[in-house]
Amino acid sequence: MVLVLGDTLITATPEEGATYDRRNATPSDPVTAHDRAGRNMSADRSATALFGRESEKRHLGDFVDGVRDGGGAMLVRGEAGIGKSALLLDTAAIAAARGMRILRTTGVESETHMPFAGLHQILLPLRTEIGQLPAPQRDALGAAFGLTDARVPDPFLVALAALNLLGEAAARSPVLLLVEDAHWLDRASADVLAFVARRLESEPIALLAAIRDGFRSPLDGAGLRELLLDRLDDTAATALLDAYSPTLTPTVRTRLLREAAGNPLALVELPIAAETRRGKGHLPPGWLPLTTRLEQTFTARMSGLPSTVRTMLLVAALNDSTALSEILDATALITGVPVTADDLAPAVTVRLVDVHETGVSFRHPLMRSAIYQRATISQRHAVHAALADVLTGRPDRRLWHRAASTPKPDETIAAELDTVAKSVRRRGDLLSAVAALEHAARLSENPAHRCERLVRAAEYAAEMGRRDIAVRLLGEGEQSQLSAQQRARIVWIRESFEDGIRDDSAAAHSLADLAESMAAQGDVDLALKLLSSASMRCFWAHADERSRQRVVTVAEGLPVDDLDGRLLTVLAFAAPIERGKAVMERLRHLAAHPPGGRLAARLLGSSALMVGAFDLSEEFCAASLPALRAQGRLSHLARDLGAQAWSAARLADLSVAIPAAEEAARLAHETSQPLMHAIAQASGAVLAALRGERDRVESLAVAAEQVALPIGARPVLATVQLARGLGALGAGRYADAFDHLRRMHDPADPAYHLALRCFSLAELADAAAHSGQGRAVAGIVGDLETVALTTPSPSLHADLRYARAVLADEAAAEPFFDAALGADLRRWPFVRARTQLAYGEWLRRQRRTAESRAPLRMARETFDALGVIPWSERARQELRASGESSRSRSSEARDVLTAQELQIAQMAAEGLTNREIGEKLYLSHRTVSSHLYRIFPKLAITSRSALTTALRVSA
């Protein structure tokens, strides 16, 4: 377990079943000191802050009452002292009266870098039930909470475990999760709670979190409802002030009402400050921010306290634990005299802290920060030194206090922190490793050691996706003298956050030069990372041929296996045409001899997409998904699902593509990957076009375009134009389709993409043939004929065969149709059916009506099976024109189920249990059950055993 003390991180591993140190509850007592404090203060705070809050109270009461019909989450937002905590306490009382179980956690500013601290607190009462979870989830929570030495898994696996643990508890009685000061939760806990909050619709669980204005939290991006607390109106503010301070003079009363401006905490605390300062001056200046004034009132409250009490308060403010014994022992070391809990009585009297049997808690977070700010640096150092001496039995915590107590570099402590960083890194605890390295850098005596520690910390931050931390660390590191290798690592770190956006060919070229230099120094792994960044620039932007060739030359000069997935990815993304043949040959070899490891399969799926081998891409992506799901690597899972969706959409394999696109978009949003979210939306637009859902095509296209246009994300913009072109084709608006699709082939257009244009020629030729624009595309076809001499891309060659047939002179077209239909298209049914449709149309135009019916009939049947409705209707129209009627197309599961329902139905039909489906999709098994409850009537079935048939035939 990693804890943070003041501005310093501390590591501690609690014993199995023990409570969290900072809360001082014993293993046999699930009620924490914080819970006791909450009960002691509930009446006081409710009476203070709930004046004028009747509508908010009713709103939250209704929120709690609705939990039995399906859970939800809500944020309560407002400034410091506005009454957020009081509303949460009042809501807890309502929930308790309804028989709900209440689980609490509180964010603490000094613990914001302490992974899973807040989650540990909220799940503590459920610790005995963790053993009932499936083994991977049980192990994930154990590792996250420091109960085992196992590697901490991806946070999303921890999140799934938390969701299921809470779900099991809620099955016995509804649960209310209360999160106070959510803006100060550690990032890992906040991410888990955001994950849980998105998945409560089928659980009898309500989550209520309070966030202070001006702060951000991962919960902000979870799409939760919000309750905004305004200041009290004049009537309520006056009533509150009079209730708590009835003896104020009219002058002071008027000023306090003006200064407090309707803030409940200020209305209670400023009068105390006025009384304290009577005859000693004035209140803090009114022009100061209200939070600052409140902090000053708390600081002023300390001025009359004995020096020993002030020392005890500073120890409490800087200690990560609320343990009373630690506060007493450290204070005794500093003052040189014994102290007892009774010595804190003056601080209790002036309402700064509450003292419990074994712990001390501040009555408001501003009190802790005020005490911290009031102390000098030397006083803080002395407190940390004393705490280090007290914690002789806790070596990890003691090390961190030693580090915080040292005003000058100390290489011995720095080296110990470096060792801690390596240890926690091996366990997967990257955030703790970053903090350890940052402190080690501060204490480093050797400048070279300092640089290395900062760069390594930035690498870990980049691996977590924490750009804010990485940029700050790099800014510090770049002020020192860096080695060439360190400079190269910094370049790669910065590139990892760019995703290759910006049309900057020089950047790709310089990255390749740097990679070559690193390879020459023996760092091949770093060279491959730099080349990967360079190839991403080639993919997302529009690098010139010289830069792309430079990337390829350096990559092919590296001493790595030709079948290395990293090398293939660089070649496929940097030069999908020039190296298409080599990539295809190696991919086919790897398909026949599957590589070991999820990394290889994941990289190969994207590589196959780039060279137009969509069948192989779908296969490789499918192979990579199980491991990514099992390990909770949702950011990588979103990327692979996105590649699978794009490839399956091009194959019109809708049963795969529709669920993949929906899940890719959802996970990309959850993992903060806006470009992946946009391309998943664009793929969804392609699928909507294939289904004939015109409104959905445009809504998804617009959403993707809004992200892609400002940054020139060409793959997204190209996919958007493909979707619009397909939508227009399906609607019979061939001229519009031509205009949309031609943009993909215009180098001056932001939708132009060197590789993706190769996979839209069939649609462009179809639009041109039906709109009289055949000659207008001759140049494009000729250009791609030349490209096809270089690459064996299956998609490109299939499109060229189709284009030759539909664009040929009517009298000369038949040999081209024969060639197109004679190709091996067993794994490309949509391509074959599209060619059969065009051939049937041509035969009918040649007055060979009887001959046209067979290919038209086969096309119709294939289109029906694939679910591409506009093409099915087009084949029916041609058959009617030939004199043959067609039965109406039967409704299918795809017509009535949502994307997620289709995915769940498919998994259930394969024999997976609700729990197994939930583990794969990162949903609770009750959510899966709810989906199936809705699926059965939609498919007109009553049992799970009927799913296979229902998905195969009409619903």
ROSE-890623 format. One record per residue (C-alpha): x negated, y, z; residue in one letter. Coordinates in steps of 0.25 Angstrom, whole numbers, plus 5000, padded with zeros to 4 digits. Layout:
// ROSE-890623
XYZa ...
***
This chain:
// ROSE-890623
500050005000m 499550144997v 499850265005l 499550405004v 499150495016l 499350645013g 498550665000d 497850535002t 498150394998l 498050275008i 498150125005t 498850025015a 499349885014t 500449865023p 500649725029e 501749635023e 503049675028g 502549805035a 503149935033t 502550055026y 501550125035d 502050265033r 503450225039r 502950145051n 504150045051a 503849915056t 503949785048p 505149745056s 505849885055d 506349925041p 506750055046v 505550155044t 505150275052a 505650355040h 507050295041d 507050325056r 506650465053a 507750475043g 508750435053r 508250525064n 508250645054m 509550605046s 510550685054a 509550805055d 509250815040r 510650785036s 511250895045a 510150985039t 510150955024a 511550915021l 512251045024f 513051075011g 512650945004r 514050875005e 514150854990s 512750794989e 513050705000k 514350654993r 513550634980h 512550544987l 513650474995g 514350444982d 512950394976f 512850294988v 514250254987d 514050214972g 512850124974v 513749994976r 514150014961d 512750034956g 511550104962g 510850234957g 509850334961a 509850484964m 508850594967l 509150694977v 508250814973r 508050954980g 507051044987e 506351005000a 507251015011g 508551025003i 509150895010g 508750785001k 508350695012s 509550725020a 510450685009l 509750555008l 509950535022l 511350565021d 511550475010t 510850365017a 511850375028a 512950365018i 512250235012a 512050175026a 513550195029a 513850125016r 512950005021g 511850035011m 510449995014r 509550115014i 508050115009l 507250235010r 505850295006t 505250435007t 504250494998g 503050555006v 502150654999e 500850595005s 501250454999e 501550494984t 500350414979h 500650294988m 501250184978p 502550114982f 502550184996a 503950234994g 504450104988l 503850025000h 504650115010q 505950095003i 505849945001l 505249925015l 506549875021p 506649775010l 505249715012r 505749585016t 506549565004e 505349584994i 505049434995g 506349404988q 505949474975l 505349404963p 503849374965a 503349484955p 504249594962q 503949544976r 502449554972d 502549684966a 503149754978l 502149684987g 500949734979a 501649874978a 501749884993f 500349834996g 500849705002l 499949624993t 498649644986d 499249614973a 499149714961r 500349814962v 501149784950p 501749884940d 502749974948p 503949934940f 503749794945l 503749854959v 505049934955a 505749814950l 505449744963a 505949864971a 507249864963l 507549714965n 507149724980l 508149844982l 509149774973g 509149654982e 509349734994a 510449814988a 511149674985a 511449665000r 511849815002s 511749934993p 510450014995v 510150164996l 508650204993l 508350334998l 507050404993v 506650535001e 505650624995d 505550544982a 504650644976h 503550594986w 503750444983l 502450384978d 502550364963r 502650214963a 503850214972s 504550324965a 504350244952d 504950124958v 506150194964l 506350264950a 506350124944f 507350074954v 508250194953a 508450174938r 508950034941r 509950044951l 511250044943e 511549904946s 511049904961e 511749944973p 510550044976i 510550194977a 509250274977l 509250414982l 507950494981a 507650634986a 506650714977i 506150854980r 506250964970d 504950994962g 504450844963f 504550734953r 504750584955s 504850464946p 506350464951l 506550594943d 506450514930g 507350394934a 508550464929g 509250474943l 510350564947r 509950684955e 510550764966l 510050904967l 510050964981l 510251114980d 509951214992r 511151235002l 512151344999d 512151465008d 513351405016t 512651275019a 511351335021a 511851425032t 512651315039a 511351235039l 510551345045l 511551385055d 511651235060a 510151225062y 509751365066s 511051435072p 510251535080t 509451605069l 509551755068t 510351815056p 509051865050t 508351735051v 509551655047r 509751735034t 508251725031r 508251575033l 509451555024l 508751635013r 507451565015e 507951425016a 508851445004a 509751325007g 508651225009n 509151135021p 507751105027l 507351255026a 508651295033l 508251205045v 506751225045e 506551365042l 507351405055p 506451325063i 505251395057a 505851525060a 506051495074e 504651445075t 504051575069r 504951665077r 503951775082g 502851715074k 503151765060g 504051735049h 504551615041l 503751575029p 503851675017p 505151655010g 504451664996w 503751534999l 504451404993p 505351345003l 504551215004t 503351295008t 504151375018r 504651245024l 503251185025e 502751315032q 503851305042t 503451165045f 501951205046t 502351325055a 503051215064r 501751155066m 501051275071s 501651265085g 501251125086l 500151075095p 498851045086s 498950895090t 500350885084v 499950965071r 498850855070t 499750745071m 500650805061l 499550815051l 499150675053v 500550635051a 500650715038a 499350655032l 499550505037n 500250415027d 500850345038s 501850395048t 501250305059a 501250375072l 500050295077s 499150345066e 499550495068i 499250485083l 497950415081d 497450505070a 497850635078t 497150585090a 495850565082l 496050705077i 496350775090t 495550695099g 496750675109v 497750565109p 499150595104v 500550535105t 501850535097a 502350635108d 501350735102d 502150745090l 503450795097a 503150945094p 503150905079a 504450835081v 505050945088t 504751045077v 505350945067r 504050905059l 504050755062v 504850645067d 504150545076v 504550395077h 504150275084e 502850255075t 502950365065g 502950515062v 503750575050s 503850715045f 505250765045r 505050825031h 504050805020p 503750955020l 503250945035m 502150845031r 501650935019s 501751055028a 500850995038i 499850935027y 499751075021q 499451145034r 498251055037a 496851095033t 496050995025i 495150965036s 496350935045q 496850835035r 495450775034h 495450755049a 496850685049v 496450595038h 495150555045a 495850525058a 496850445050l 495750365044a 495150335058d 496550295063v 496750195051l 495550105054t 496449985052g 496950035038r 495750045029p 496450085017d 497150205023r 495950235031r 495150255018l 496150355013w 496150435025h 494650435025r 494650485011a 495650595014a 494850635026s 493550665018t 493350805014p 492150765005k 491750654995p 491450525001d 491050414992e 491250305002t 492650335003i 492850354988a 492250224985a 493250154995e 494350224988l 493850184975d 493850044980t 495250054985v 495650114971a 495149984964k 495849894974s 497249964972v 497049974957r 496849824957r 498149814964r 498849904953g 499050014963d 498550124953l 499050244961l 498350204973s 497050184965a 497150324959v 497350384973a 496150314978a 495250354966l 495650494967e 495250504982h 493950424979a 493650524968a 493850644978r 492850574988l 491850534977s 490450584979e 489950544966n 490550624954p 490550504945a 491350424955h 492350534956r 492550544941c 492750394940e 493750384951r 494550494945l 494550434931v 494950294936r 496050354945a 496550424932a 496550294925e 497350234935y 498350354935a 498450334920a 498750184921e 499950224930m 500350324920g 500150444931r 499750554921r 499750654932d 498750584941i 497850544929a 497750694924v 497450744938r 496350644940l 495750664926l 495750814928g 494850794941e 493950694934g 493750774922e 493150884930q 491950784933s 490850734924q 491450614917l 490750494910s 491150464896a 491950344900q 492750424910q 493050534900r 493550424891a 494450364902r 494950504904i 495350514890v 496050384890w 496850414903i 497350544896r 497650474883e 498450374891s 499450484894f 499550534880e 500150414873d 499450464860g 500350574858i 499850694850r 499450694835d 497950704838d 497050614829s 495850664835a 496250614849a 496350474844a 495050484837h 494350534849s 494950424858l 494350324848a 492950394849d 493050384864l 493450244864a 492250204855e 491350274865s 491950204877m 491850064869a 490350104867a 490150114882q 490849984884g 492150024889d 493049954879v 494249954887d 494250104888l 493950114873a 495250034871l 496050124880k 495550244872l 495850174859l 497250144863s 497450294866s 496950324853a 497850224846s 499050284854m 498750414848r 498750354834c 500150294837f 500850404844w 500250514835a 499750524821h 498250504821a 497450514808d 496850394801e 495450434805r 495850434820s 496550304819r 495450234812q 494450284822r 495350224833v 495350094825v 493850094823t 493450104837v 494550004842a 494049904832e 492549924837g 492849884851l 492349754856p 493749694859v 494549574853d 495249604840d 496449544847l 496449634859d 497749704861g 497149834864r 496449834851l 497649794843l 498449904849t 497450014846v 497349964831l 498849954830a 499150094835f 497950164829a 498050094815a 499250014813p 499150014798i 497550014797e 497449904807r 498849844805g 498249714798k 497249684809a 498249714820v 499349624814m 498349504812e 497949514827r 499349524831l 499749404824r 498649324830h 499049374844l 500449344841a 500049194838a 499049194850h 499749284860p 498749364869p 498749354884g 499149464893g 500249564892r 499349684888l 499049614874a 500449584871a 500849724875r 499849784866l 500149694854l 501649724854g 501349874851s 500249834841s 501149744833a 502149864833l 501149954827m 500849864815v 502349834812g 502349694817a 503649714825f 503849564827d 502449544833l 502649674842s 504049624847e 503349484850e 502149544857f 502949644865c 503949534870a 502649464875a 502149574883s 503549614890l 503649504900p 502349534907a 502549684907l 503949664913r 503349564924a 502249664927q 503149784928g 502349864917r 503549944913l 502750054905s 502049944896h 503349874896l 504049994890a 502950004879r 503049864875d 504649864875l 504549994866g 503649914856a 504549794857q 505749884854a 505149954843w 504649824836s 505949754839a 506749874833a 506049864820r 506349714820l 507849754823a 507649654835d 508649724843l 508849624854s 507349654858v 507249804853a 508549854860i 508149814875p 506649844872a 506949984868a 507850014879e 506949954890e 505750024884a 506450154885a 506850134899r 505550084904l 504750194896a 505650294903h 505350234917e 503850224914t 503750364909s 503350334895q 504150444887p 503550404873l 503850254875m 505250294880h 505350384867a 504950274858i 505850174865a 507050264863q 506650284848a 506650124847s 507950124853g 508450224842a 507950124832v 508750014838l 509950104839a 509850134824a 509749984821l 511049964829r 511750084823g 511850164835e 511650304829r 511850394841d 510950314849r 509850324838v 509850474839e 509950484854s 508750394856l 507950454844a 508150594850v 507750554863a 506450494858a 506150604849e 506250704860q 505050634867v 504250614854a 504350744846l 503650834856p 502450744856i 502450694842g 502650544846a 502650484832r 503050344835p 504350394843v 504650494832l 504450384821a 505350284828t 506450394830v 506450414815q 506550264812l 507750264822a 508450374815r 508150314801g 508650184805l 509950244811g 510150324798a 509950194790l 510950124798g 511950234796a 511750234781g 511150374782r 509950344773y 509550484769a 509450514784d 508650384787a 507650414776f 507450554782d 507150494796h 506350384791l 505450464782r 504950544793r 504150424798m 503350424786h 503050574785d 501650604791p 502050744794a 503250704803d 503150674818p 503850544815a 502750494806y 502050374812h 500950294805l 501350154809a 502850174812l 503150224798r 502750094793c 503950024800f 505050114794s 504850094779l 506050004777a 507050104784e 506450214775l 506550134762a 507950094766d 508350244768a 507650284756a 508250184747a 509650214752h 509450364751s 508850374737g 507450414743q 506650294738g 505650374731r 505450464743a 504850354751v 503950294740a 502750364746g 503050314760i 503250174754v 501950184746g 501150234758d 501650114767l 501350014756e 499950064757t 499950044772v 500449904770a 499249864763l 498449894776t 499449834787t 500249704787p 501249774795s 502549674795p 503449794796s 502849884786l 502749774775h 504249734778a 504649874776d 503849884763l 504449764757r 505849824761y 505549964755a 504949904742r 506349834740a 507249944744v 506550054737l 506249974724a 506950004711d 508249924711e 507849834700a 506549804706a 506849784720a 507149634721e 505749584722p 505449674733f 506749624741f 506249484738d 504849524744a 505549584756a 506449474759l 505349364756g 504449424768a 504449344781d 505349424789l 505849324799r 505449414811r 505949534804w 507449504802p 507949654801f 506849674790v 507349554783r 508849594784a 508549734780r 507949684767t 509049584765q 510049704766l 509249784756a 509149674747y 510649644748g 510949794745e 510049784733w 510649664728l 512049724729r 511549844721r 511049754710q 512449694709r 511949564715r 513049564725t 513149414728a 511649404730e 511749524740s 512649454750r 511649354755a 510549454760p 511549554765l 512249444773r 510849404779m 510549544782a 511849574789r 511749444797e 510349484802t 510749634805f 511949574813d 510949484821a 509949604823l 511049694827g 510649804817v 512049854815i 511949964804p 511149864795w 512249754798s 513249854793e 512449884781r 512349744777a 513849724779r 514149844770q 513249784759e 513949644761l 515349714760r 514849784747a 514449644742s 515849594744g 515549514757e 516149544770s 515449534784s 515949504797r 515949614807s 514649624815r 514849554829s 514549634842s 513249594848e 512649604862a 511749724856r 513049794853d 513649794867v 512449784877l 511449894881t 509949874878a 509749834892q 510949744893e 510449674880l 509149654886q 509649594899i 510649504891a 509549454883q 508649414895m 509849354902a 510149274890a 508749224890e 509049164904g 508349274913l 509049294927t 509449434931n 508249444940r 507249404928e 507949504919i 507849614930g 506349584931e 506049594916k 506949724915l 506549784928y 507949794933l 508649734945s 509349594943h 510649664947r 510449764936t 510349644927v 511549584932s 512349714930s 511949714916h 512349574914l 513649604920y 513849714909r 513249624898i 514249504900f 515549574896p 514849654885k 514449524879l 515749454882a 515149344890i 515249304905t 513949224908s 512449234906r 512449104898s 513249174887a 512249284885l 511349214874t 512549194865t 513049334867a 511749394863l 511649304851r 513049324846v 514149434846s 514549484860a 
***
